[in-house]
Amino acid sequence: MKHLVAVCAAVLISSVSHGQWQVSASSGYAIGSATMKLGERINTSETENSYGSYGEGINVQLRGTYFFDDSFGVDLSLGYLHGTDQDVSIVDLPSTEVNAVARARAFGASASVVYKFTNNIYGRFGALLKLGGKTEGVIYQKSVFSEAEAEAFGVPVGSYSETNYTEDFHGHFPLGFVGALGYKYDLDSNFSVFAEVEYYGISLKRKDSEIAEFNTDVKLPDGTVAVSGLYTIDNLPAGVDKKTTYVDNLSNTNTDTSKELSQKVPYSSFGINFGITYKFARVIKE
């Protein structure tokens, strides 16, 4: 047993001694894959489903890689996703306008195995984690008053309420898959540039959400503000909860509006990244 441990230790030390460290920085853009229904677009003539993935957007990554030999290595990456707006609710009706979008602001990490097929072409695959961040909802709503509502507020017919608010959604700890195929070009013995196509396969189960900003104004038909701050984050309208918890089971007799059934939202994507790598000098111990 001691002999086996000694042999394994010798192999590991030899691999580390003859290996090579490198660090990379990259940026790229990803489009959604495995998209799901996120909401609807409604007008006077039709209702249309809105599909997408919160994984669409600009990303930046910092990566450290260790090669045990000329072909095989391991990789640890940290990244940030600045997601593009996804339509959640778009309503264009004579008495109601809604423009509700959501976008990812997420930090993640991945641990991967890397294999060089040639000196220039490589692949990597491994596990993808979401470390933090949020899905940010940004909502605008305009509701034209009925005659009775206008009379109650003491404003002319055609007046309306205008609401703007943001809501931050958080999820449970997810685990996904990352895979990439890339091509690198050596500039010299230390620096190289690369381009790669990358796939993220991950979805997020919602845990809770919280309203971060809220404001409702009453406006006259010409857009003049008649009542400023009718509702605010400290004075929310009836039926609107500052914080919502998402659960898997909900009683049919539930009256707590701060609880809703949970759902999974997609973060999967296909993207292309461009970056630069610095290779540290190989250390060989005799």
C-alpha positions in Angstrom: 0.0 0.0 0.0 2.8 2.4 0.9 4.5 1.5 -2.4 1.3 2.3 -4.3 1.0 5.7 -2.5 4.6 6.5 -3.3 4.2 5.7 -7.0 1.0 7.8 -7.2 2.7 10.7 -5.5 5.7 10.4 -7.8 3.4 10.5 -10.9 1.5 13.5 -9.5 4.7 15.4 -8.7 6.2 14.6 -12.1 3.0 15.8 -13.8 3.0 19.1 -11.9 6.7 19.6 -12.4 6.4 19.1 -16.2 3.1 20.9 -16.5 2.3 24.5 -17.5 0.1 27.2 -16.2 -1.7 29.7 -18.3 -4.3 32.5 -17.8 -6.9 33.8 -20.3 -9.2 36.7 -20.6 -12.1 36.8 -23.1 -15.3 38.4 -24.1 -18.1 37.3 -26.4 -21.8 37.3 -27.2 -24.3 34.4 -26.8 -27.7 33.8 -28.3 -30.4 31.7 -26.5 -30.7 28.0 -27.0 -33.4 25.6 -25.7 -35.6 28.7 -25.5 -38.8 28.6 -23.5 -41.9 30.7 -23.3 -41.2 33.8 -21.2 -44.4 35.8 -21.8 -46.8 37.2 -24.3 -47.2 40.1 -26.7 -50.8 41.4 -26.9 -52.5 43.9 -29.2 -56.0 44.5 -30.5 -55.7 41.8 -33.2 -53.7 39.0 -31.7 -51.8 37.4 -28.8 -48.3 36.1 -29.6 -46.0 34.0 -27.4 -42.6 35.4 -26.5 -39.8 32.8 -26.4 -36.2 33.3 -25.2 -33.4 32.6 -22.8 -31.9 34.7 -20.2 -28.5 33.4 -21.2 -28.5 35.7 -24.3 -26.1 38.6 -23.9 -22.5 39.8 -23.5 -20.2 37.8 -21.3 -16.6 38.3 -20.0 -14.5 35.5 -18.5 -11.2 35.1 -16.6 -9.8 31.6 -16.8 -6.9 29.7 -15.3 -5.7 26.5 -16.9 -3.2 23.9 -15.9 -1.8 21.4 -18.5 -0.4 18.2 -17.1 1.3 17.5 -20.4 1.1 18.7 -24.0 -2.5 17.6 -24.4 -4.5 17.2 -21.2 -5.4 19.9 -18.6 -8.0 21.3 -16.2 -9.6 24.7 -16.3 -11.3 27.0 -13.8 -13.3 30.0 -15.1 -15.1 32.9 -13.5 -17.5 35.0 -15.6 -20.1 37.7 -15.8 -23.2 37.7 -18.0 -24.8 41.0 -19.0 -28.0 39.7 -20.5 -30.1 41.3 -23.2 -33.8 42.3 -22.6 -36.3 39.5 -23.0 -40.0 40.3 -23.5 -42.1 39.2 -20.6 -45.3 41.2 -21.2 -45.9 43.6 -24.1 -49.5 44.9 -24.2 -50.7 47.5 -26.7 -54.4 48.2 -26.1 -56.4 51.4 -26.2 -56.8 51.6 -22.4 -53.7 49.7 -21.3 -50.0 49.7 -22.3 -47.4 47.4 -20.7 -43.8 47.0 -21.5 -42.2 44.4 -19.1 -38.8 43.0 -19.9 -36.3 41.0 -17.9 -32.6 40.5 -18.2 -29.8 38.6 -16.5 -27.1 40.1 -14.4 -25.3 37.0 -13.3 -21.9 35.8 -12.0 -20.9 32.2 -12.7 -18.0 29.7 -12.6 -17.1 26.5 -14.4 -14.7 23.7 -13.9 -13.7 21.9 -17.0 -11.4 19.3 -18.6 -9.3 20.6 -21.5 -7.9 18.5 -24.4 -5.7 19.7 -27.2 -6.5 17.9 -30.4 -3.6 19.7 -32.1 -1.3 22.5 -31.1 -4.0 24.9 -32.3 -7.4 23.2 -31.8 -8.7 22.4 -28.4 -11.9 21.4 -26.6 -13.2 21.7 -23.1 -16.2 20.4 -21.2 -17.3 20.4 -17.6 -19.7 21.7 -14.9 -21.3 25.2 -14.9 -22.4 27.0 -11.7 -24.2 30.2 -11.1 -22.6 32.0 -8.1 -24.7 35.0 -7.8 -26.6 37.8 -9.4 -30.3 38.2 -10.4 -32.8 38.3 -13.2 -34.0 41.9 -13.2 -37.5 42.8 -14.3 -38.2 46.3 -15.6 -41.8 47.1 -15.9 -43.8 50.1 -17.4 -47.6 50.2 -17.2 -50.0 52.8 -18.4 -53.7 52.5 -17.5 -56.3 55.0 -18.8 -58.9 55.9 -16.2 -62.6 55.1 -16.7 -65.0 58.0 -16.3 -65.7 56.9 -12.7 -62.0 56.7 -11.9 -61.3 60.1 -13.4 -64.1 61.6 -11.4 -62.8 60.0 -8.2 -59.3 61.6 -8.8 -60.8 64.9 -9.9 -59.0 64.8 -13.3 -60.3 65.0 -16.9 -61.5 62.0 -18.9 -58.5 60.6 -20.7 -56.2 60.9 -17.7 -54.2 57.9 -16.7 -51.9 56.3 -14.2 -48.3 55.6 -15.1 -46.3 53.0 -13.1 -42.6 52.2 -13.3 -41.0 49.5 -11.2 -38.1 47.0 -11.0 -38.2 43.6 -9.5 -35.2 41.4 -8.8 -35.6 37.6 -9.1 -33.3 35.1 -7.4 -32.9 31.4 -7.9 -31.9 28.2 -6.2 -28.3 26.9 -6.6 -28.1 25.5 -10.2 -25.8 23.0 -11.9 -25.3 22.9 -15.6 -23.0 21.9 -18.4 -20.5 23.9 -20.4 -18.7 22.7 -23.6 -16.5 24.6 -26.0 -14.4 24.1 -29.2 -11.7 26.6 -29.9 -8.8 27.6 -32.1 -5.7 29.4 -30.8 -2.9 31.1 -32.6 0.5 31.7 -30.9 1.9 35.2 -31.1 5.1 34.2 -29.4 6.3 31.8 -26.7 4.1 33.4 -24.1 1.1 35.1 -25.7 -1.6 33.6 -27.9 -5.0 34.7 -29.1 -8.1 32.4 -29.5 -11.6 32.2 -30.8 -14.1 29.6 -29.5 -17.7 28.5 -29.8 -19.2 27.8 -26.4 -22.4 26.1 -25.2 -24.1 26.6 -21.8 -26.8 24.2 -20.8 -28.4 25.5 -17.6 -31.8 26.5 -16.1 -32.7 28.2 -12.9 -35.5 27.5 -10.5 -36.9 30.6 -8.9 -36.6 31.0 -5.1 -37.8 34.6 -4.4 -38.2 38.0 -5.8 -38.2 41.5 -4.4 -39.4 44.9 -5.7 -36.5 47.3 -5.7 -38.1 50.4 -7.0 -41.8 51.4 -7.5 -43.5 54.6 -8.5 -47.0 55.5 -9.7 -48.0 58.9 -11.0 -51.4 60.2 -12.1 -51.1 62.2 -15.4 -53.4 64.4 -17.4 -54.2 63.6 -21.0 -51.4 65.9 -22.2 -48.8 64.1 -20.0 -48.7 66.7 -17.2 -48.3 65.1 -13.7 -51.4 65.7 -11.6 -50.4 63.5 -8.7 -46.8 62.5 -8.1 -45.9 59.4 -6.2 -49.4 58.1 -5.7 -47.8 54.8 -4.9 -44.1 54.2 -3.9 -41.9 51.4 -2.6 -43.0 52.4 0.9 -46.7 52.6 -0.1 -47.5 49.8 -2.5 -51.0 49.4 -3.9 -53.2 46.6 -2.5 -52.4 43.2 -3.9 -48.7 44.1 -4.7 -46.2 42.5 -2.4 -42.7 43.8 -1.9 -41.3 40.3 -1.6 -42.6 37.1 -3.2 -41.5 33.5 -2.3 -41.8 30.7 -4.9 -42.8 27.3 -3.7 -43.5 23.9 -5.2 -46.8 23.3 -3.5 -49.6 25.8 -2.9 -52.9 25.1 -1.3 -56.1 25.7 -3.4 -57.4 27.7 -0.5 -54.2 29.9 -0.2 -54.9 33.6 0.2 -51.3 34.7 0.8 -50.4 36.7 -2.4 -46.7 36.8 -1.3 -46.4 33.1 -2.3 -46.5 31.8 -5.9 -45.7 28.5 -7.6 -42.1 28.2 -8.7 -41.0 27.8 -12.2 -37.7 27.1 -14.1 -36.4 29.7 -16.4 -33.8 29.1 -19.2 -30.2 30.4 -19.2 -28.9 28.1 -22.0 -27.0 29.6 -24.9 -24.6 29.2 -27.8 -21.9 31.9 -28.1 -18.6 32.9 -29.6 -15.7 34.2 -27.5 -12.5 36.0 -28.4 -9.6 36.4 -26.1 -5.9 36.3 -25.2 -3.9 33.8 -23.3 -0.6 34.2 -21.4 1.5 31.1 -20.8 3.9 31.0 -17.9 7.3 29.5 -18.4 7.2 25.7 -18.0 8.9 24.5 -14.9 10.8 21.3 -15.2 12.4 19.7 -12.1 15.1 17.2 -12.6 
